[in-house]
Amino acid sequence: MTYEKPSVTVDCVVFDDRGRLLLIRRRNPPFAGQFALPGGFVDPGETTEAAARRELAEETGLQARDLRLVGVYSKPGRDPRGWTISIAYLVTTEEGAPQAGDDAAEVEFRSDWRELPLAFDHSEIVRDAVTMRAD
Amino acid sequence: MTYEKPSVTVDCVVFDDRGRLLLIRRRNPPFAGQFALPGGFVDPGETTEAAARRELAEETGLQARDLRLVGVYSKPGRDPRGWTISIAYLVTTEEGAPQAGDDAAEVEFRSDWRELPLAFDHSEIVRDAVTMRAD
């Protein structure tokens, strides 16, 4: 018996010490041009934690230090490309200025993140991460 | 560009009020005949939480009440069938005696769970869930 399989992605919630949120502007569809959390597809042979570290480095140049699991996001329809489950981490990083790479057209720590519409269900992920930080 | 996709499963950690752990004895390979947590593959169109509730009901007859995310388990090689990522939940259930169904040959709350070798990385999942309960 074969099962249909989902795509699995990781998303990284990174705040700097001034409470700004690291956001990329997406280069590619879906949501091209919109702000989003850094992240991407998990590769075969890597853990989801390793995928989060790799995607963060590829898209922002920042090196992850600690990862805390925020949640698993799997609502049907959350990704227009099809069935996609995302694992979100709250990530602390090494010092340094972010630099856009890979799928990110721009990347920066934004202080106005509360007002920005984010791609996918990333606003929900950020809300959950903020609740977790407050614990 | 197409990506290779993982299978995604859910696993349920359920303790009764006497601290016994709900375990099934697996009917099918891999690990046929071994003890394991109730769980199974996530279906298209359902959330991972819904999958956990469904699998628990199918395999044990118990209805899930609350779910708390324990972790995401994605170490390469953790499932001999291939690339499989599991989402584990600590679950409270409605009252009732478990009854084996579906992939489970037997199901029961076991007080000797600390001494039993469990299938896959389920011992690691249980350890993490126990740490979480103690918080």
Chai-1 contact restraints between the chains, C-beta under 6 A:
chainA,res_idxA,chainB,res_idxB,connection_type,confidence,min_distance_angstrom,max_distance_angstrom,comment,restraint_id
A,Y3,B,F41,contact,1.0,0.0,6.0,A-B,restraint_1
A,E4,B,P44,contact,1.0,0.0,6.0,A-B,restraint_2
A,K5,B,K5,contact,1.0,0.0,6.0,A-B,restraint_3
A,K5,B,S7,contact,1.0,0.0,6.0,A-B,restraint_4
A,P6,B,V8,contact,1.0,0.0,6.0,A-B,restraint_5
A,S7,B,K5,contact,1.0,0.0,6.0,A-B,restraint_6
A,V8,B,P6,contact,1.0,0.0,6.0,A-B,restraint_7
A,V8,B,I85,contact,1.0,0.0,6.0,A-B,restraint_8
A,F41,B,Y3,contact,1.0,0.0,6.0,A-B,restraint_9
A,P44,B,E4,contact,1.0,0.0,6.0,A-B,restraint_10
A,P44,B,W83,contact,1.0,0.0,6.0,A-B,restraint_11
A,G45,B,P76,contact,1.0,0.0,6.0,A-B,restraint_12
A,T47,B,S74,contact,1.0,0.0,6.0,A-B,restraint_13
A,T47,B,K75,contact,1.0,0.0,6.0,A-B,restraint_14
A,T48,B,V72,contact,1.0,0.0,6.0,A-B,restraint_15
A,T48,B,S74,contact,1.0,0.0,6.0,A-B,restraint_16
A,V72,B,T48,contact,1.0,0.0,6.0,A-B,restraint_17
A,V72,B,I87,contact,1.0,0.0,6.0,A-B,restraint_18
A,S74,B,T47,contact,1.0,0.0,6.0,A-B,restraint_19
A,S74,B,T48,contact,1.0,0.0,6.0,A-B,restraint_20
A,K75,B,T47,contact,1.0,0.0,6.0,A-B,restraint_21
A,P76,B,G45,contact,1.0,0.0,6.0,A-B,restraint_22
A,W83,B,P44,contact,1.0,0.0,6.0,A-B,restraint_23
A,I85,B,V8,contact,1.0,0.0,6.0,A-B,restraint_24
A,I87,B,V72,contact,1.0,0.0,6.0,A-B,restraint_25
